[in-house]
C-alpha cells in the first residue's frame, strides 16, 4: 500500500517561497513509469494541478504556475518537494501530493498553507 505524507510550514509570508515535502512509503518514486504530482485546492475552489516529477526525474508544470514552481526529489529519502516562489494570499490552499497525472490513485491527506503577513 502506497502512502504519501505532506510536510512543511502552515504559514508563509507574502513574497516568500512556499516549500513542501512529500514522503512516500510503500513504493519507490523511481519505479517506472510512475509520476508524482502536486495539486492544490484554494478555499471554495476546485482542485488545481501544479506540476509533476516523473520516475526518471523529468518535470512538467502547469503553464499558469510554471514561472514560480519548482519540483525536485531526494531519491535517498524517497521524497519529492515543491517550491512556489513569490507567494501571495491567492496561494492559500490545501496542498496535496499524489501519484499519477490526471488519474491519481494515491493521495496524501493534504496540508493547509496560509499566505499572510
Buried (B, 14 or more C-beta within 10 A) or exposed (E): EBEBBBBBEEEBEEEBEBBBBBBBEEBEBEEEEBBBBBBBBBEEEEBBBBBBBBBEEEBBBBEEBEEBBBBEBEEEEBBBBBEBEEBEEEBBBBBBBBBBBEEBEBBBEBBEBEBEE
